[in-house]
């Protein structure tokens, strides 16, 4: 049950990351392309009012912060694993007859 939840969460997070990467890779639509439609509708005027540059900057900032936090979590996990490995190694060296030189 928990394994299924973790797997589904990982899949959807991957799909979300893929969509984010694709959205960042797409070029911006030029104003000339929008004005070439002839008659401007209300939807086109509404989309022109959206500050895409500010949104892009804020998304980049949030993305940067998330990546830094993930890096810190990975580094902490690496330190924990390294400490466990060292503890196991030191415990096996203390036991008599372990076969390892002391």
N, CA, C and O atoms as a Tinker XYZ file with bonds, in Angstrom:
   408  protein
     1  N      0.837000   -1.197000    0.000000    73     2
     2  CA     0.000000    0.000000    0.000000    64     1     3
     3  C      0.879000    1.257000    0.000000    63     2     4     5
     4  O      0.694000    2.149000   -0.828000    81     3
     5  N      1.831000    1.320000    0.929000    73     3     6
     6  CA     2.716000    2.470000    1.010000    64     5     7
     7  C      3.639000    2.509000   -0.186000    63     6     8     9
     8  O      3.942000    3.578000   -0.714000    81     7
     9  N      4.094000    1.317000   -0.619000    73     7    10
    10  CA     4.968000    1.242000   -1.786000    64     9    11
    11  C      4.249000    1.779000   -3.019000    63    10    12    13
    12  O      4.849000    2.484000   -3.831000    81    11
    13  N      2.990000    1.453000   -3.159000    73    11    14
    14  CA     2.194000    1.934000   -4.292000    64    13    15
    15  C      2.072000    3.453000   -4.247000    63    14    16    17
    16  O      2.194000    4.114000   -5.278000    81    15
    17  N      1.834000    4.005000   -3.076000    73    15    18
    18  CA     1.710000    5.457000   -2.930000    64    17    19
    19  C      3.016000    6.154000   -3.291000    63    18    20    21
    20  O      3.016000    7.165000   -3.993000    81    19
    21  N      4.135000    5.605000   -2.805000    73    19    22
    22  CA     5.440000    6.207000   -3.098000    64    21    23
    23  C      5.727000    6.132000   -4.587000    63    22    24    25
    24  O      6.226000    7.094000   -5.170000    81    23
    25  N      5.416000    4.997000   -5.210000    73    23    26
    26  CA     5.648000    4.833000   -6.641000    64    25    27
    27  C      4.806000    5.814000   -7.457000    63    26    28    29
    28  O      5.310000    6.446000   -8.385000    81    27
    29  N      3.530000    5.940000   -7.111000    73    27    30
    30  CA     2.657000    6.872000   -7.831000    64    29    31
    31  C      3.126000    8.316000   -7.642000    63    30    32    33
    32  O      3.102000    9.103000   -8.588000    81    31
    33  N      3.544000    8.660000   -6.447000    73    31    34
    34  CA     4.038000   10.011000   -6.179000    64    33    35
    35  C      5.291000   10.295000   -7.004000    63    34    36    37
    36  O      5.439000   11.385000   -7.558000    81    35
    37  N      6.187000    9.320000   -7.085000    73    35    38
    38  CA     7.412000    9.499000   -7.871000    64    37    39
    39  C      7.089000    9.648000   -9.354000    63    38    40    41
    40  O      7.708000   10.461000  -10.041000    81    39
    41  N      6.140000    8.883000   -9.850000    73    39    42
    42  CA     5.763000    8.977000  -11.262000    64    41    43
    43  C      5.174000   10.348000  -11.568000    63    42    44    45
    44  O      5.546000   10.974000  -12.560000    81    43
    45  N      4.265000   10.816000  -10.732000    73    43    46
    46  CA     3.645000   12.122000  -10.985000    64    45    47
    47  C      4.638000   13.267000  -10.800000    63    46    48    49
    48  O      4.555000   14.276000  -11.501000    81    47
    49  N      5.560000   13.123000   -9.879000    73    47    50
    50  CA     6.596000   14.149000   -9.723000    64    49    51
    51  C      7.487000   14.181000  -10.959000    63    50    52    53
    52  O      7.895000   15.252000  -11.407000    81    51
    53  N      7.783000   13.023000  -11.503000    73    51    54
    54  CA     8.574000   12.964000  -12.731000    64    53    55
    55  C      7.854000   13.581000  -13.911000    63    54    56    57
    56  O      8.463000   14.288000  -14.714000    81    55
    57  N      6.566000   13.319000  -14.022000    73    55    58
    58  CA     5.776000   13.924000  -15.102000    64    57    59
    59  C      5.736000   15.437000  -14.937000    63    58    60    61
    60  O      5.854000   16.176000  -15.914000    81    59
    61  N      5.570000   15.897000  -13.701000    73    59    62
    62  CA     5.570000   17.342000  -13.441000    64    61    63
    63  C      6.899000   17.980000  -13.788000    63    62    64    65
    64  O      6.936000   19.071000  -14.358000    81    63
    65  N      7.999000   17.308000  -13.447000    73    63    66
    66  CA     9.325000   17.831000  -13.785000    64    65    67
    67  C      9.525000   17.870000  -15.291000    63    66    68    69
    68  O     10.119000   18.810000  -15.819000    81    67
    69  N      9.029000   16.845000  -15.987000    73    67    70
    70  CA     9.128000   16.811000  -17.446000    64    69    71
    71  C      8.353000   17.963000  -18.078000    63    70    72    73
    72  O      8.844000   18.605000  -19.007000    81    71
    73  N      7.167000   18.224000  -17.589000    73    71    74
    74  CA     6.364000   19.338000  -18.111000    64    73    75
    75  C      7.066000   20.664000  -17.832000    63    74    76    77
    76  O      7.075000   21.551000  -18.685000    81    75
    77  N      7.656000   20.805000  -16.645000    73    75    78
    78  CA     8.375000   22.041000  -16.308000    64    77    79
    79  C      9.565000   22.244000  -17.230000    63    78    80    81
    80  O      9.800000   23.355000  -17.703000    81    79
    81  N     10.316000   21.185000  -17.488000    73    79    82
    82  CA    11.480000   21.301000  -18.372000    64    81    83
    83  C     11.045000   21.652000  -19.791000    63    82    84    85
    84  O     11.665000   22.494000  -20.441000    81    83
    85  N      9.986000   21.015000  -20.272000    73    83    86
    86  CA     9.488000   21.326000  -21.612000    64    85    87
    87  C      8.982000   22.758000  -21.702000    63    86    88    89
    88  O      9.215000   23.435000  -22.703000    81    87
    89  N      8.297000   23.222000  -20.671000    73    87    90
    90  CA     7.775000   24.587000  -20.686000    64    89    91
    91  C      8.904000   25.608000  -20.674000    63    90    92    93
    92  O      8.791000   26.668000  -21.291000    81    91
    93  N      9.981000   25.298000  -19.983000    73    91    94
    94  CA    11.115000   26.226000  -19.944000    64    93    95
    95  C     11.863000   26.236000  -21.269000    63    94    96    97
    96  O     12.485000   27.237000  -21.627000    81    95
    97  N     11.804000   25.118000  -22.002000    73    95    98
    98  CA    12.551000   25.013000  -23.250000    64    97    99
    99  C     11.818000   25.651000  -24.429000    63    98   100   101
   100  O     12.445000   25.989000  -25.433000    81    99
   101  N     10.521000   25.816000  -24.322000    73    99   102
   102  CA     9.761000   26.396000  -25.431000    64   101   103
   103  C     10.091000   27.874000  -25.591000    63   102   104   105
   104  O     10.214000   28.590000  -24.597000    81   103
   105  N     10.232000   28.330000  -26.803000    73   103   106
   106  CA    10.522000   29.764000  -26.999000    64   105   107
   107  C      9.284000   30.607000  -26.686000    63   106   108   109
   108  O      8.147000   30.140000  -26.757000    81   107
   109  N      9.542000   31.827000  -26.350000    73   107   110
   110  CA     8.443000   32.762000  -26.073000    64   109   111
   111  C      7.760000   33.179000  -27.372000    63   110   112   113
   112  O      8.403000   33.285000  -28.416000    81   111
   113  N      6.478000   33.410000  -27.297000    73   111   114
   114  CA     5.715000   33.856000  -28.466000    64   113   115
   115  C      5.957000   35.345000  -28.647000    63   114   116   117
   116  O      5.834000   36.125000  -27.703000    81   115
   117  N      6.298000   35.725000  -29.851000    73   115   118
   118  CA     6.564000   37.130000  -30.162000    64   117   119
   119  C      5.252000   37.889000  -30.319000    63   118   120   121
   120  O      4.213000   37.303000  -30.623000    81   119
   121  N      5.316000   39.202000  -30.108000    73   119   122
   122  CA     4.133000   40.038000  -30.243000    64   121   123
   123  C      3.633000   40.066000  -31.689000    63   122   124   125
   124  O      2.431000   40.183000  -31.928000    81   123
   125  N      4.543000   39.960000  -32.643000    73   123   126
   126  CA     4.135000   39.986000  -34.046000    64   125   127
   127  C      3.288000   38.777000  -34.396000    63   126   128   129
   128  O      2.363000   38.874000  -35.202000    81   127
   129  N      3.595000   37.649000  -33.800000    73   127   130
   130  CA     2.827000   36.441000  -34.064000    64   129   131
   131  C      1.401000   36.601000  -33.545000    63   130   132   133
   132  O      0.445000   36.185000  -34.199000    81   131
   133  N      1.267000   37.197000  -32.382000    73   131   134
   134  CA    -0.066000   37.387000  -31.811000    64   133   135
   135  C     -0.854000   38.406000  -32.631000    63   134   136   137
   136  O     -2.047000   38.217000  -32.866000    81   135
   137  N     -0.201000   39.480000  -33.066000    73   135   138
   138  CA    -0.919000   40.510000  -33.804000    64   137   139
   139  C     -1.240000   40.060000  -35.228000    63   138   140   141
   140  O     -2.060000   40.694000  -35.892000    81   139
   141  N     -0.628000   39.000000  -35.708000    73   139   142
   142  CA    -0.910000   38.538000  -37.073000    64   141   143
   143  C     -2.252000   37.834000  -37.173000    63   142   144   145
   144  O     -2.680000   37.490000  -38.275000    81   143
   145  N     -2.921000   37.612000  -36.063000    73   143   146
   146  CA    -4.233000   36.971000  -36.106000    64   145   147
   147  C     -5.313000   37.908000  -36.621000    63   146   148   149
   148  O     -6.446000   37.483000  -36.848000    81   147
   149  N     -4.979000   39.161000  -36.806000    73   147   150
   150  CA    -5.961000   40.114000  -37.328000    64   149   151
   151  C     -6.748000   40.736000  -36.192000    63   150   152   153
   152  O     -6.234000   41.578000  -35.456000    81   151
   153  N     -7.969000   40.327000  -36.056000    73   151   154
   154  CA    -8.846000   40.881000  -35.031000    64   153   155
   155  C     -8.437000   40.370000  -33.650000    63   154   156   157
   156  O     -8.366000   39.164000  -33.415000    81   155
   157  N     -8.173000   41.304000  -32.751000    73   155   158
   158  CA    -7.751000   40.926000  -31.406000    64   157   159
   159  C     -8.974000   40.611000  -30.554000    63   158   160   161
   160  O     -9.901000   41.412000  -30.439000    81   159
   161  N     -8.950000   39.461000  -29.980000    73   159   162
   162  CA   -10.066000   39.079000  -29.122000    64   161   163
   163  C     -9.760000   39.459000  -27.673000    63   162   164   165
   164  O     -8.666000   39.920000  -27.349000    81   163
   165  N    -10.724000   39.260000  -26.844000    73   163   166
   166  CA   -10.556000   39.572000  -25.425000    64   165   167
   167  C     -9.533000   38.644000  -24.782000    63   166   168   169
   168  O     -8.818000   39.040000  -23.861000    81   167
   169  N     -9.468000   37.428000  -25.263000    73   167   170
   170  CA    -8.532000   36.464000  -24.691000    64   169   171
   171  C     -7.091000   36.890000  -24.969000    63   170   172   173
   172  O     -6.235000   36.817000  -24.088000    81   171
   173  N     -6.828000   37.336000  -26.201000    73   171   174
   174  CA    -5.481000   37.767000  -26.568000    64   173   175
   175  C     -5.081000   38.980000  -25.741000    63   174   176   177
   176  O     -3.947000   39.067000  -25.268000    81   175
   177  N     -5.998000   39.907000  -25.567000    73   175   178
   178  CA    -5.694000   41.090000  -24.749000    64   177   179
   179  C     -5.459000   40.711000  -23.296000    63   178   180   181
   180  O     -4.612000   41.301000  -22.626000    81   179
   181  N     -6.205000   39.729000  -22.809000    73   179   182
   182  CA    -6.023000   39.288000  -21.430000    64   181   183
   183  C     -4.655000   38.623000  -21.258000    63   182   184   185
   184  O     -3.989000   38.831000  -20.245000    81   183
   185  N     -4.238000   37.830000  -22.236000    73   183   186
   186  CA    -2.935000   37.170000  -22.157000    64   185   187
   187  C     -1.786000   38.164000  -22.260000    63   186   188   189
   188  O     -0.717000   37.931000  -21.696000    81   187
   189  N     -1.988000   39.256000  -22.965000    73   187   190
   190  CA    -0.939000   40.268000  -23.071000    64   189   191
   191  C     -0.691000   40.959000  -21.731000    63   190   192   193
   192  O      0.407000   41.460000  -21.489000    81   191
   193  N     -1.691000   40.989000  -20.869000    73   191   194
   194  CA    -1.550000   41.653000  -19.576000    64   193   195
   195  C     -0.774000   40.811000  -18.563000    63   194   196   197
   196  O     -0.349000   41.326000  -17.529000    81   195
   197  N     -0.586000   39.524000  -18.852000    73   195   198
   198  CA     0.116000   38.641000  -17.929000    64   197   199
   199  C      1.620000   38.945000  -17.995000    63   198   200   201
   200  O      2.210000   38.908000  -19.075000    81   199
   201  N      2.237000   39.243000  -16.852000    73   199   202
   202  CA     3.682000   39.550000  -16.848000    64   201   203
   203  C      4.518000   38.261000  -16.891000    63   202   204   205
   204  O      4.955000   37.765000  -15.853000    81   203
   205  N      4.731000   37.734000  -18.079000    73   203   206
   206  CA     5.428000   36.456000  -18.230000    64   205   207
   207  C      6.874000   36.523000  -17.756000    63   206   208   209
   208  O      7.393000   35.540000  -17.226000    81   207
   209  N      7.529000   37.660000  -17.936000    73   207   210
   210  CA     8.918000   37.787000  -17.494000    64   209   211
   211  C      9.031000   37.678000  -15.974000    63   210   212   213
   212  O      9.929000   37.012000  -15.461000    81   211
   213  N      8.122000   38.330000  -15.263000    73   211   214
   214  CA     8.148000   38.265000  -13.800000    64   213   215
   215  C      7.820000   36.854000  -13.323000    63   214   216   217
   216  O      8.429000   36.358000  -12.376000    81   215
   217  N      6.865000   36.215000  -13.976000    73   215   218
   218  CA     6.511000   34.849000  -13.603000    64   217   219
   219  C      7.686000   33.914000  -13.852000    63   218   220   221
   220  O      7.980000   33.046000  -13.030000    81   219
   221  N      8.357000   34.090000  -14.989000    73   219   222
   222  CA     9.508000   33.253000  -15.316000    64   221   223
   223  C     10.632000   33.450000  -14.306000    63   222   224   225
   224  O     11.267000   32.481000  -13.890000    81   223
   225  N     10.881000   34.688000  -13.912000    73   223   226
   226  CA    11.916000   34.964000  -12.910000    64   225   227
   227  C     11.576000   34.331000  -11.567000    63   226   228   229
   228  O     12.447000   33.763000  -10.908000    81   227
   229  N     10.314000   34.427000  -11.160000    73   227   230
   230  CA     9.931000   33.846000   -9.875000    64   229   231
   231  C      9.981000   32.326000   -9.918000    63   230   232   233
   232  O     10.359000   31.698000   -8.929000    81   231
   233  N      9.604000   31.714000  -11.054000    73   231   234
   234  CA     9.693000   30.259000  -11.185000    64   233   235
   235  C     11.155000   29.825000  -11.136000    63   234   236   237
   236  O     11.484000   28.821000  -10.504000    81   235
   237  N     12.030000   30.574000  -11.796000    73   235   238
   238  CA    13.461000   30.251000  -11.753000    64   237   239
   239  C     14.003000   30.350000  -10.332000    63   238   240   241
   240  O     14.804000   29.512000   -9.917000    81   239
   241  N     13.577000   31.358000   -9.587000    73   239   242
   242  CA    14.031000   31.525000   -8.216000    64   241   243
   243  C     13.565000   30.367000   -7.336000    63   242   244   245
   244  O     14.345000   29.820000   -6.558000    81   243
   245  N     12.297000   29.998000   -7.462000    73   243   246
   246  CA    11.762000   28.884000   -6.676000    64   245   247
   247  C     12.460000   27.579000   -7.065000    63   246   248   249
   248  O     12.808000   26.777000   -6.199000    81   247
   249  N     12.663000   27.369000   -8.364000    73   247   250
   250  CA    13.340000   26.175000   -8.856000    64   249   251
   251  C     14.760000   26.100000   -8.301000    63   250   252   253
   252  O     15.224000   25.026000   -7.920000    81   251
   253  N     15.445000   27.234000   -8.257000    73   251   254
   254  CA    16.805000   27.302000   -7.716000    64   253   255
   255  C     16.815000   26.936000   -6.231000    63   254   256   257
   256  O     17.670000   26.173000   -5.783000    81   255
   257  N     15.869000   27.478000   -5.476000    73   255   258
   258  CA    15.805000   27.193000   -4.041000    64   257   259
   259  C     15.495000   25.719000   -3.781000    63   258   260   261
   260  O     16.072000   25.108000   -2.882000    81   259
   261  N     14.584000   25.151000   -4.571000    73   259   262
   262  CA    14.234000   23.741000   -4.400000    64   261   263
   263  C     15.440000   22.860000   -4.687000    63   262   264   265
   264  O     15.708000   21.911000   -3.949000    81   263
   265  N     16.168000   23.169000   -5.756000    73   263   266
   266  CA    17.350000   22.371000   -6.084000    64   265   267
   267  C     18.411000   22.469000   -4.997000    63   266   268   269
   268  O     19.075000   21.479000   -4.692000    81   267
   269  N     18.576000   23.643000   -4.413000    73   267   270
   270  CA    19.554000   23.787000   -3.324000    64   269   271
   271  C     19.141000   22.967000   -2.107000    63   270   272   273
   272  O     19.986000   22.335000   -1.474000    81   271
   273  N     17.845000   22.970000   -1.771000    73   271   274
   274  CA    17.372000   22.189000   -0.624000    64   273   275
   275  C     17.523000   20.694000   -0.883000    63   274   276   277
   276  O     17.882000   19.940000    0.021000    81   275
   277  N     17.251000   20.267000   -2.108000    73   275   278
   278  CA    17.433000   18.852000   -2.457000    64   277   279
   279  C     18.905000   18.474000   -2.338000    63   278   280   281
   280  O     19.227000   17.382000   -1.869000    81   279
   281  N     19.789000   19.355000   -2.752000    73   279   282
   282  CA    21.228000   19.096000   -2.646000    64   281   283
   283  C     21.632000   18.930000   -1.186000    63   282   284   285
   284  O     22.414000   18.038000   -0.861000    81   283
   285  N     21.110000   19.775000   -0.306000    73   283   286
   286  CA    21.434000   19.682000    1.112000    64   285   287
   287  C     20.921000   18.371000    1.699000    63   286   288   289
   288  O     21.613000   17.731000    2.491000    81   287
   289  N     19.713000   17.971000    1.313000    73   287   290
   290  CA    19.145000   16.712000    1.808000    64   289   291
   291  C     19.992000   15.536000    1.351000    63   290   292   293
   292  O     20.254000   14.619000    2.129000    81   291
   293  N     20.421000   15.555000    0.101000    73   291   294
   294  CA    21.244000   14.464000   -0.425000    64   293   295
   295  C     22.583000   14.422000    0.298000    63   294   296   297
   296  O     23.081000   13.343000    0.618000    81   295
   297  N     23.168000   15.582000    0.558000    73   295   298
   298  CA    24.453000   15.615000    1.263000    64   297   299
   299  C     24.306000   15.093000    2.693000    63   298   300   301
   300  O     25.190000   14.395000    3.188000    81   299
   301  N     23.208000   15.421000    3.355000    73   299   302
   302  CA    22.981000   14.915000    4.715000    64   301   303
   303  C     22.788000   13.403000    4.694000    63   302   304   305
   304  O     23.309000   12.693000    5.555000    81   303
   305  N     22.036000   12.910000    3.704000    73   303   306
   306  CA    21.841000   11.469000    3.586000    64   305   307
   307  C     23.170000   10.772000    3.322000    63   306   308   309
   308  O     23.421000    9.693000    3.859000    81   307
   309  N     24.022000   11.376000    2.503000    73   307   310
   310  CA    25.339000   10.805000    2.234000    64   309   311
   311  C     26.166000   10.744000    3.510000    63   310   312   313
   312  O     26.855000    9.752000    3.749000    81   311
   313  N     26.110000   11.779000    4.327000    73   311   314
   314  CA    26.845000   11.769000    5.596000    64   313   315
   315  C     26.340000   10.671000    6.530000    63   314   316   317
   316  O     27.136000   10.012000    7.199000    81   315
   317  N     25.025000   10.471000    6.578000    73   315   318
   318  CA    24.457000    9.426000    7.434000    64   317   319
   319  C     24.911000    8.053000    6.951000    63   318   320   321
   320  O     25.307000    7.214000    7.760000    81   319
   321  N     24.860000    7.817000    5.651000    73   319   322
   322  CA    25.266000    6.521000    5.108000    64   321   323
   323  C     26.754000    6.284000    5.347000    63   322   324   325
   324  O     27.151000    5.173000    5.700000    81   323
   325  N     27.574000    7.299000    5.162000    73   323   326
   326  CA    29.007000    7.167000    5.403000    64   325   327
   327  C     29.288000    6.842000    6.867000    63   326   328   329
   328  O     30.154000    6.021000    7.171000    81   327
   329  N     28.563000    7.480000    7.763000    73   327   330
   330  CA    28.734000    7.203000    9.191000    64   329   331
   331  C     28.334000    5.773000    9.515000    63   330   332   333
   332  O     29.020000    5.107000   10.291000    81   331
   333  N     27.240000    5.283000    8.939000    73   331   334
   334  CA    26.808000    3.902000    9.171000    64   333   335
   335  C     27.845000    2.918000    8.639000    63   334   336   337
   336  O     28.141000    1.916000    9.289000    81   335
   337  N     28.395000    3.197000    7.463000    73   335   338
   338  CA    29.426000    2.322000    6.892000    64   337   339
   339  C     30.643000    2.277000    7.805000    63   338   340   341
   340  O     31.204000    1.207000    8.040000    81   339
   341  N     31.050000    3.421000    8.314000    73   339   342
   342  CA    32.205000    3.461000    9.214000    64   341   343
   343  C     31.925000    2.716000   10.513000    63   342   344   345
   344  O     32.815000    2.057000   11.050000    81   343
   345  N     30.695000    2.813000   11.027000    73   343   346
   346  CA    30.333000    2.086000   12.245000    64   345   347
   347  C     30.369000    0.580000   12.007000    63   346   348   349
   348  O     30.870000   -0.171000   12.844000    81   347
   349  N     29.847000    0.142000   10.882000    73   347   350
   350  CA    29.851000   -1.288000   10.571000    64   349   351
   351  C     31.278000   -1.773000   10.410000    63   350   352   353
   352  O     31.619000   -2.855000   10.887000    81   351
   353  N     32.106000   -1.004000    9.756000    73   351   354
   354  CA    33.507000   -1.372000    9.542000    64   353   355
   355  C     34.246000   -1.461000   10.875000    63   354   356   357
   356  O     35.005000   -2.402000   11.108000    81   355
   357  N     34.019000   -0.471000   11.755000    73   355   358
   358  CA    34.717000   -0.485000   13.049000    64   357   359
   359  C     34.200000   -1.614000   13.935000    63   358   360   361
   360  O     34.976000   -2.185000   14.701000    81   359
   361  N     32.908000   -1.954000   13.855000    73   359   362
   362  CA    32.355000   -3.062000   14.641000    64   361   363
   363  C     32.921000   -4.390000   14.172000    63   362   364   365
   364  O     33.211000   -5.264000   14.989000    81   363
   365  N     33.081000   -4.552000   12.857000    73   363   366
   366  CA    33.607000   -5.823000   12.349000    64   365   367
   367  C     35.083000   -5.966000   12.670000    63   366   368   369
   368  O     35.572000   -7.088000   12.799000    81   367
   369  N     35.809000   -4.862000   12.802000    73   367   370
   370  CA    37.221000   -4.928000   13.177000    64   369   371
   371  C     37.397000   -5.273000   14.650000    63   370   372   373
   372  O     38.422000   -5.850000   15.012000    81   371
   373  N     36.449000   -4.948000   15.504000    73   371   374
   374  CA    36.557000   -5.217000   16.936000    64   373   375
   375  C     36.273000   -6.675000   17.281000    63   374   376   377
   376  O     36.789000   -7.175000   18.281000    81   375
   377  N     35.462000   -7.374000   16.473000    73   375   378
   378  CA    35.107000   -8.754000   16.765000    64   377   379
   379  C     36.305000   -9.664000   16.508000    63   378   380   381
   380  O     36.981000   -9.522000   15.490000    81   379
   381  N     36.573000  -10.600000   17.423000    73   379   382
   382  CA    37.681000  -11.542000   17.183000    64   381   383
   383  C     37.284000  -12.549000   16.115000    63   382   384   385
   384  O     36.134000  -12.984000   16.053000    81   383
   385  N     38.228000  -12.907000   15.293000    73   383   386
   386  CA    37.978000  -13.905000   14.253000    64   385   387
   387  C     37.206000  -13.355000   13.073000    63   386   388   389
   388  O     36.606000  -14.121000   12.319000    81   387
   389  N     37.208000  -12.048000   12.898000    73   387   390
   390  CA    36.464000  -11.460000   11.785000    64   389   391
   391  C     37.171000  -11.684000   10.466000    63   390   392   393
   392  O     36.567000  -11.532000    9.405000    81   391
   393  N     38.453000  -12.045000   10.518000    73   391   394
   394  CA    39.189000  -12.314000    9.305000    64   393   395
   395  C     39.829000  -11.077000    8.714000    63   394   396   397
   396  O     40.562000  -11.175000    7.730000    81   395
   397  N     39.577000   -9.951000    9.273000    73   395   398
   398  CA    40.168000   -8.710000    8.780000    64   397   399
   399  C     41.363000   -8.357000    9.648000    63   398   400   401
   400  O     41.314000   -8.521000   10.867000    81   399
   401  N     42.428000   -7.879000    9.039000    73   399   402
   402  CA    43.590000   -7.489000    9.860000    64   401   403
   403  C     43.278000   -6.260000   10.689000    63   402   404   405
   404  O     42.590000   -5.349000   10.229000    81   403
   405  N     43.777000   -6.235000   11.897000    73   403   406
   406  CA    43.534000   -5.094000   12.774000    64   405   407
   407  C     44.755000   -4.266000   12.957000    63   406   408
   408  O     44.719000   -3.263000   13.670000    81   407
